[in-house]
Amino acid sequence: MIETDRDLSAMVQELWDNDVNRLKPGVDYKISLQGKAGDSMPTNNDDNNDGAGFPLFTFVDENIFKKETFLAFISLLDNYESDTGEPEIVTPEEVAENHKFLDAIIKTPTMKIAHKYLAEKNLSPADDTKFKEQLYRIWFELYARRGSSRPDSSGFEHVFVGETRGRRIVIGFHNWIQLYLQEKLGHIDYKGYSVNAHSPQPDENKHILALQFSWKNGIKPKGSIFIGVSPEFEFALYTLCFLTSPNERVKVQFSFYDVEIVCHHYNQKHIGTTYPVLLKYQKPL
C-alpha cells in the first residue's frame, strides 16, 4: 500500500486552488457517462463491449480554447505521427510552437508555484530560461519507444496526443482536450466508463474519469484522464511528480480526490507516461 505523500499533496492542492483556467463541470462543459464498458479485451468494432451509444462530450464552451495556454497547447496536437516505429520529423515551426507553449504556461500561477517549489528543492534551476530548457528536455526531446530503433516518441506526444502500437492498440492519450477534439472530428468512439471492484463510480461533475475508447483504427482498453483542467495544471502536476519522486507511483490527496499519479521515467531523463488513477472521492480538504 502506497503511503500518501503529504508534502506533494499540499503542493498539488495549491496547484489546484490556483488553476484559474479550469472549466466548471455542467457549466463550461458537460459529459454523458452512459454505461460501463465491457471487461473483455475489445476490438475496434466490438459492440458487445460498447456501453455508450453516444459521444462522451455533449457540450464544451470553446471560448475557453481562445485562452493563451489552451491555444498554444492545441497548436501542438497535430505535430505528431501517431504510429510508434515511425520516426518523428520535427520542423523549425514545430520547435517554435513548443517554445511558445512553454512560454505561455511558465507565466501561469500553477507553473510559477511548481517552479518555485522545485527550485527550492534544487530539482530545477531558478532561472526561467534554464527551467524552460529542463521542461523541453523532459517533455519534448524525442526518444525511441519500445520496439523502435529510431526516435519516434516524446513524453508530450505519448501523454497528451496519444500513439498507436501496431495500429491496433492506443497507448498514452491521457488528455481531455485531445479527446474532445478528436471525438468532434469523428475519430473517437467512446465505449463507456471503466470501473473495478475497488474504484468509485464515476461522476459527471468530477474531474477524473477512467474510460474505454477507440481512436482511428486502434483501441484503448482502459484509459484515465483529468477532465476540464487546464494544460498548465497537468504540466505542473506531472512535472512535479517526475522530478520529486523516484517512485513510478505516488499517492496524493487534493480537493475531492484521493489519486495515484503513475509516472514512468524513460532513462531518468524523459517522461515515458503519466496519468491519474482515481482511488476514491473524499470531502474537500
Buried (B, 14 or more C-beta within 10 A) or exposed (E): EEEBBEEBBBBBBBBBBBBEBBBEBEEBBBBBBBEBBBEEEBEBEBEEBBBBEEBBBEEBEEEBBEBBBBBBBBBBBEBBBBBBBBBBEBEEEBEEBBBBBBBBBBEBBBBBBBBEBBBEEEBBBEEBEEBBEBBBEBBBBBBBBEEBEEBBBBBBBBBBBBBBBEEEBBBBBBBBBBBBBBBEEEBBBBBBBBBEEEBBEBBBEBBBBBBBBBBBEBBBBEBBBBBBBBBBBBBBBBBBBBBBBEBBEBBBBBBBBBBBBBBBBBEEEBBBBBBBBBBEBEEEE
